[in-house]
């Protein structure tokens, strides 16, 4: 789903200044827009290629020209990425942000869906951490080659990213007898 923004007849997208010969906003090149927004030039070009941001205007020499509103959109996108939102959700949020008739319920629904996914990911990461800690606790960590961590990895864990039962008698944390 691309953003369909009018470009015909819009001097921003023609690369030429509007009648009168001057831009109405300060214009920036890609490096300046990148620095001002915190989005790398590479990602800026990528967002443009997938239609997340409109195609930049161009100078007579073909260089991209960005305006303050473009930088604001890039900051919006960067913040959404910082919160872990995927591109398609960001695309929806950018559209809602630009739509002054939007319902905040739509924005809230998108945020709550992402929160639910983050909660699920946190549970999965917590289970992985707990399993790895349990394995590390069961390993003596001495000169012996026996290691429950390697044994678990070799055996595939058997239970996915969640809990794994470790046999404390095979490699206990206590000193060797």
MIVO-877210 format. One record per residue (C-alpha): residue number from 1; x, y, z. Coordinates in pm, whole numbers, plus 32768, in hexadecimal, padded with zeros to 4 digits. Layout:
// MIVO-877210
  num    xx    yy    zz
  NUM     X     Y     Z
...
END
This chain:
// MIVO-877210
  num    xx    yy    zz
    1  8000  8000  8000
    2  80B2  813B  7F87
    3  806E  829F  7FE4
    4  7FC1  8346  7EC0
    5  8022  84AF  7EDC
    6  7FE8  85AC  7DC8
    7  8128  85F9  7D0F
    8  80B4  868B  7BC3
    9  80D0  8803  7BC2
   10  816F  8804  7D1C
   11  82BA  88C3  7D09
   12  8347  87F6  7E2A
   13  8346  86C2  7D4E
   14  83B1  8765  7C08
   15  8508  87C4  7C89
   16  84CA  892A  7C18
   17  8476  8A4A  7CFB
   18  8312  8ACC  7CF1
   19  82B7  8C00  7C26
   20  837C  8D22  7CAF
   21  84B9  8C52  7CB6
   22  84D6  8C06  7E2B
   23  8479  8AE7  7F0F
   24  8391  8B4E  8029
   25  843C  8A6D  8129
   26  85AB  8A35  816B
   27  861F  8917  8093
   28  871E  8812  80F8
   29  87EC  8715  8040
   30  87E1  85A6  80A4
   31  8903  85C7  8199
   32  8864  86ED  8248
   33  870F  8643  8255
   34  87B6  850B  82DD
   35  8869  85CF  83EF
   36  8730  8695  8447
   37  8650  8561  845B
   38  873C  845B  84E8
   39  86ED  8375  83C1
   40  8814  8300  82F0
   41  8824  836C  8185
   42  880F  81FD  8120
   43  86CD  81CA  81E6
   44  8644  8312  8165
   45  8672  8297  7FFE
   46  85D7  8148  8061
   47  84A3  81EB  80FC
   48  847C  82B4  7FBF
   49  849E  817C  7EE4
   50  8389  80C4  7FA0
   51  82A4  81F3  7FA4
   52  82B1  822D  811C
   53  8316  8393  80D4
   54  82CC  8451  7F93
   55  83D8  8468  7E89
   56  84BD  8589  7ED5
   57  84C6  86B8  7DF5
   58  85FB  86DA  7D21
   59  86E1  87F5  7CCB
   60  873B  8842  7B62
   61  8872  876D  7BA0
   62  879D  8649  7C18
   63  87EA  865F  7D8B
   64  86D3  8610  7E7F
   65  8636  8737  7F32
   66  8584  870D  807F
   67  84A7  8801  813B
   68  845C  882B  82AD
   69  831C  875E  828B
   70  83E7  8640  81F1
   71  84D4  8648  831A
   72  83AC  8648  840A
   73  8324  8512  835B
   74  8479  846D  8372
   75  848B  84BA  84E7
   76  8330  8422  8510
   77  83A4  82E8  8459
   78  84E9  82D4  8520
   79  842A  82E9  8669
   80  8337  81DD  85F7
   81  845F  80FF  8595
   82  84FF  8145  86EA
   83  83C0  80B4  8781
   84  83E9  7F7D  86AB
   85  82C1  7FB9  85C6
   86  82D5  7F02  8479
   87  82CE  7FC7  8333
   88  8165  7F70  82DD
   89  80E9  7FF1  842D
   90  81BD  8128  8403
   91  8120  8159  82AC
   92  7FC7  814C  834F
   93  8030  8239  8464
   94  80C8  8334  8370
   95  7F7F  8330  82B1
   96  7EB9  8366  83F0
   97  7FA9  8478  8461
   98  7F6E  8533  831D
   99  7DF5  84FD  832B
  100  7D5F  8612  8400
  101  7C0E  855A  83F6
  102  7CA3  841F  8491
  103  7C11  836A  85B8
  104  7D03  8346  86D9
  105  7C68  81ED  870E
  106  7D17  8179  85D0
  107  7E67  81F3  8653
  108  7E29  8153  87A5
  109  7DCE  8004  8705
  110  7F19  8000  8646
  111  7FDB  8055  8783
  112  7F28  7F4C  8852
  113  7F66  7E41  8749
  114  80D7  7E93  8755
  115  80DB  7E8F  88D2
  116  8040  7D31  88CC
  117  814D  7CBA  87DC
  118  825C  7D53  88B7
  119  81CB  7CA5  89EA
  120  81D6  7B55  8933
  121  833D  7B96  88C9
  122  839C  7BF5  8A2E
  123  830A  7AAD  8AAE
  124  83CC  79EA  89A8
  125  8511  7AA0  89F5
  126  84DC  7A6F  8B6B
  127  84AC  78F9  8B36
  128  85EA  78E9  8A65
  129  86AC  79AB  8B6D
  130  862B  78CA  8C83
  131  8687  778F  8BC3
  132  87E4  780A  8B74
  133  8818  787A  8CDC
  134  87A4  7724  8D57
  135  889C  767C  8C6D
  136  89B6  7767  8CD8
  137  8966  7725  8E47
  138  897A  75AD  8E09
  139  8AD1  75C4  8D6A
  140  8C05  75AD  8E46
  141  8CCF  768A  8D60
  142  8E13  75D9  8DBB
  143  8F1F  7515  8CFD
  144  8E38  73ED  8CB7
  145  8DAB  73C3  8B59
  146  8C4D  7362  8BD3
  147  8B5E  7486  8B9B
  148  89E1  748A  8BAF
  149  89D3  75C2  8AD7
  150  8A7A  7515  89B1
  151  89B0  73D8  89F1
  152  886B  749E  89E1
  153  88D4  7550  88A2
  154  893C  7404  8808
  155  87EE  7367  8861
  156  872A  7488  87CE
  157  8695  74EA  891D
  158  855E  741E  88D9
  159  846A  7527  894E
  160  849A  765C  8875
  161  8502  77A7  890B
  162  8457  7760  8A57
  163  84BF  76A8  8B90
  164  85A7  757D  8B81
  165  85C8  748F  8CA3
  166  8738  7468  8D04
  167  87B3  7335  8DBC
  168  8877  73CF  8EDF
  169  8927  7284  8F22
  170  89D7  7282  8DD0
  171  8AA2  73BE  8E01
  172  8A53  745F  8F50
  173  8ADE  75AA  8FC1
  174  8B7E  7503  90ED
  175  8CF3  74B2  90EB
  176  8D63  735E  906C
  177  8D83  724B  9169
END
